[in-house]
Amino acid sequence: MYNILKSAHSGWRYIVLTLLILAFVQALAGWMGKKPYTETNRKFNVFTLISAHIQLLVGLILYFMNDWYKADSSVAMGRYWKMEHIGMMVLAIILITYGNARSKKTTDAGPVRHRNIALYFGLALVLILAAIIAMVKADPTRSLFGVS
């Protein structure tokens, strides 16, 4: 069961990253181009939100199944998996969730909604990319996006 979830978590990250990048670019283009916020924009942002939450759920299951919370914090790899990875990813999901909720609450049907998505999804994207770079530094057996 653990190996299946680990494979799912590893593969699903590409879906999350792809959706997050596309949602960010779409929101940035809508914000800068002063375009209206459409139902298609809303659905795409919700799909991004849902994919990120699925990734978080699988990640939390793996975290507790593998006992990473018991890892030795004095070792770089243990500290990364015990605290840094989960902390950065949970914060990224919070930013995605907050950005989506904030965009729904505004009464403006245009650039303000795009701005909220662009800012919060963009911050989440930077945080996720920073966590990936930190993973490669903490665990030399890992590679950046599968590229050695």
Sequence and secondary structure as in RCSB ss.txt:
>XXXX:A:sequence
MYNILKSAHSGWRYIVLTLLILAFVQALAGWMGKKPYTETNRKFNVFTLISAHIQLLVGLILYFMNDWYKADSSV
AMGRYWKMEHIGMMVLAIILITYGNARSKKTTDAGPVRHRNIALYFGLALVLILAAIIAMVKADPTRSLFGVS
>XXXX:A:secstr
 HHHHHHHHHHHHHHHHHHHHHHHHHHHHHHHTT    HHHHHHHHHHHHHHHHHHHHHHHHHHHTTGGGS TTS
HHHHIIIIIHHHHHHHHHHHHHHHHHHHHH S SSHHHHHHHHHHHHHHHHHHHHHHHHHHHH TT  BTTB 
